[in-house]
């Protein structure tokens, strides 16, 4: 089972957020981020919710994507 974290940076009228999804694409965790959140804080916010990246972030059309595992 591969879980993924989506760092959504492009969203009409919404603050950036991290959405962790299961291998079927269903959201497990949805964490709003401060609009002033720096990239080095994203991993910390991910760890606080019980997840850590298992590979580097990849660029997507609406932000970034990385595989994650429970921390």
C-alpha positions in Angstrom: 0.0 0.0 0.0 1.4 3.4 -1.0 0.2 6.5 0.7 0.9 9.8 -0.9 1.1 13.4 0.5 -0.1 16.1 -1.8 1.1 19.6 -1.0 -1.6 21.7 -2.7 -0.4 25.2 -3.4 -2.9 26.2 -6.1 -6.4 26.3 -4.9 -9.0 29.0 -5.6 -9.4 31.0 -2.4 -7.9 28.4 -0.1 -4.7 28.4 1.9 -2.0 25.8 1.0 -2.7 22.4 2.5 -1.3 18.9 2.8 -3.6 16.0 1.9 -2.4 12.5 2.7 -4.2 9.9 0.5 -4.3 6.1 0.7 -3.4 3.8 -2.3 -6.9 4.2 -3.7 -6.7 8.0 -3.6 -9.1 8.5 -0.6 -8.0 11.3 1.7 -6.8 10.2 5.1 -5.5 13.5 6.5 -6.1 17.1 5.4 -4.0 19.7 7.1 -4.4 23.4 6.2 -1.1 25.4 6.2 -0.4 29.0 6.9 -0.2 31.0 3.7 3.2 32.1 4.8 4.4 28.5 5.4 7.9 27.9 4.0 8.9 24.8 2.3 11.2 23.7 5.1 8.1 23.7 7.4 6.1 21.3 5.3 8.0 18.2 6.4 7.6 19.2 10.0 3.8 19.7 9.5 3.7 16.3 7.9 5.5 14.7 10.8 3.2 16.3 13.3 0.3 14.5 11.6 2.1 11.1 11.9 3.6 10.8 8.4 7.1 11.2 6.9 8.2 11.3 3.3 9.9 8.2 1.9 11.1 10.0 -1.2 11.6 13.5 -2.6 8.7 15.8 -3.6 7.7 15.7 -7.3 6.1 18.7 -9.0 2.5 18.4 -10.0 0.1 20.8 -11.7 -1.4 21.9 -8.4 1.6 21.6 -6.1 3.8 18.8 -5.0 3.5 15.0 -4.4 5.6 12.5 -2.4 5.1 9.0 -1.1 4.8 8.8 2.7 4.9 6.2 5.4 3.6 6.4 9.0 6.2 8.0 11.3 
